[in-house]
Structures are given as C-alpha cells and as structure tokens.
Amino acid sequence: MDDLNLTLTSTITCPECGHSADEAMPTDACQWFYECKSCGTVLKPKPGDCCVYCSYGTVPCPPIQEGNSCCG
C-alpha cells in the first residue's frame, strides 16, 4: 500500500475526561505517549497495542494500516 491510501490523521479520545483531538500520526515512528490537551493525563498504549493511536485513536497507526507490525 502506498502513502496515498493511508489515513494520517486520527482522533484521540482521552479515557479520563472524554476530550477528543485530531492529531497527525508520524509515519516513521510509534507514539508511545500522548498528553491530553484538556486534563493533562498522559496516555500510554493498552497491553497488546503498539501505540496510543491504536489504543485511543479512530484510525490505527500507518504501519498497522499497511499490514505491518509497528515498532517491532
């Protein structure tokens, strides 16, 4: 799959306060931490997920979208 078919923006929703924000996902790295812009909670990936986008976002990270393992 090429980059033209990837979704590079995901909406992250904080499980603590419910705040949602559209964020651009990196295509060359995993994002292990994300600080909620509303309550300041630092989100980390859930067990079994590779990054915060796969755990809390509306779209999985680009490597997962491509069918690859992420950061592995």
Wavefront OBJ file of the C-alpha trace (Angstrom):
o trace
v 0.000 0.000 0.000
v 1.359 3.440 -0.753
v 1.127 6.591 1.352
v -1.735 7.920 -0.785
v -4.035 5.268 0.687
v -3.026 5.852 4.299
v -5.023 7.928 6.741
v -2.512 10.131 8.541
v -4.862 11.847 10.982
v -6.564 10.143 13.902
v -8.905 11.483 16.567
v -7.585 10.553 20.004
v -10.159 10.418 22.803
v -8.963 10.621 26.399
v -10.436 7.820 28.523
v -10.223 10.009 31.629
v -12.108 13.140 30.576
v -13.541 12.259 27.149
v -11.768 15.112 25.341
v -11.094 14.399 21.657
v -8.439 15.935 19.425
v -7.430 15.373 15.805
v -3.727 14.550 15.646
v -1.314 13.923 12.774
v 0.296 10.498 13.095
v 4.012 10.010 12.446
v 4.703 7.667 9.542
v 8.194 6.638 10.669
v 7.828 6.069 14.421
v 5.431 4.925 17.115
v 3.981 7.384 19.565
v 4.193 5.774 22.987
v 2.854 8.708 24.984
v 0.200 11.350 24.439
v -0.735 14.111 26.848
v -4.417 15.053 26.832
v -4.780 18.727 25.964
v -7.742 19.040 28.325
v -6.909 17.221 31.574
v -3.168 16.546 31.154
v -3.448 12.772 31.576
v -0.553 11.011 29.854
v -1.909 8.157 27.755
v 0.151 5.040 27.082
v -0.700 2.140 24.741
v -3.014 -0.536 26.126
v -1.494 -4.023 26.508
v -1.182 -5.599 23.066
v -1.303 -2.279 21.192
v 1.797 -0.707 19.690
v 0.999 2.975 20.183
v -1.520 5.482 21.542
v -3.240 5.754 18.142
v -4.012 2.042 18.092
v -5.356 2.255 21.663
v -7.246 5.558 21.723
v -7.498 6.796 18.135
v -10.174 6.455 15.493
v -7.581 5.186 12.995
v -4.677 2.788 13.670
v -1.128 3.993 13.013
v 0.269 3.927 9.435
v 2.386 0.726 9.828
v -0.675 -1.175 11.087
v -2.757 0.271 8.220
v -0.132 -1.125 5.828
v -0.446 -4.559 7.420
v 2.962 -4.447 9.079
v 3.916 -4.782 12.695
v 4.531 -1.490 14.380
v 7.867 -0.748 16.048
v 8.713 -4.409 16.040
l 1 2 3 4 5 6 7 8 9 10 11 12 13 14 15 16 17 18 19 20 21 22 23 24 25 26 27 28 29 30 31 32 33 34 35 36 37 38 39 40 41 42 43 44 45 46 47 48 49 50 51 52 53 54 55 56 57 58 59 60 61 62 63 64 65 66 67 68 69 70 71 72
